[in-house]
Amino acid sequence: RLLHLLDALGVRLPGPPTRYGLALTLGGGEVRLLDLTAAYAALANGGRRVTPRLIREIRDQAGRPWDPGPGGPGPEVLDPRAAFLVTDILQDPEARILGFGPWSPLNLSRPAAVKTGTSADWRDNWTIGYTPDLVVGVWVGNVDQRPMREVSGVTGAAPIWHEAMEVGHRGRPVRSFPIPEGVRRATVCALSGKQPTPDCPHTREEWFIAGTEPQTPDDLYRR
């Protein structure tokens, strides 16, 4: 099912499907930067596939530029509600503090959803992130696959991603991610994620697909 989903998102994995096992869910497979960035673009596009177009300009025989117009929306690959939930997680700056600190290059001057990754032996590191207007993917590594010296996604690729995103958004208004129909905000007990009780000292609000809100009262805090 994961291979079918990746294929629908435009991610082409080398070799036959039997080559891959459950480790693929954790990144155990080679992907192209362009494919992976386009897959993240589907999250930014409300779950609809985005197919990159590599043609910068078209001119007719007289040298006049011809604008083919924007491409139409691709097919819906992801449930837009689920895509929004993933985006909401990836854009939460407070959730990143524990791993990256409060002043990491993952924070932009506007809301942005972003994910880093580092492969085994420091051979590859990635940062891919998006806003409602733009998606940027960065890979850092040695082309001969030699390991780097403790360069991770947040120290190698993230600063490049940060600068590219800030430059790409110059002059653009700050926009928040649109909220699709069918999601609801609910208050939960922060530690368990269940319904808060009078004994729960810390609560927070979370987004849920309508109908999946927690129905069980918190049982971690008891008198």
C-alpha angles and dihedrals in degrees: 000000000000091000090051091050093049090049091051089052091052098254109143114200119198120244132015122318090250088068091073131071136178091297087077088079088064095045102277095150139071116255135177118246091232093052095047093047091051090051090055088048088064088061089052090046096058094263097309118129118254117207113199117235113207098192112108099185141359123203130186125230090277091055094251115143116247120206112209089193127234118316116253121254114282125234119291106259100164131040102259089224092055091045089054093050091053090047091050090054094047094048096052106111093189091058089056096053096084093056103030108019128241097287103047123142087249089080116087133185087260138034111294135167113219142169131192129201138186124193127218117291091014091278097137136017129187143190119185123172144150149195127201086274108038143021123201129184124192129190123188124188146101115288090222089056094244111156117255122228106265094309109154134188092265096048100037112027101021098067090052091048091049094053094044092051094048091050092045092053098049109132093010119120117247109258133185122221111270116249112230125218116268101044126107137194116232136175116239137176103268098227102042103024090227130119110298119246128197087265095058107100098191128044134173138185121248136179119245136180103255110270096024097083112130113272099182120088116238113269101180094084112057135161 
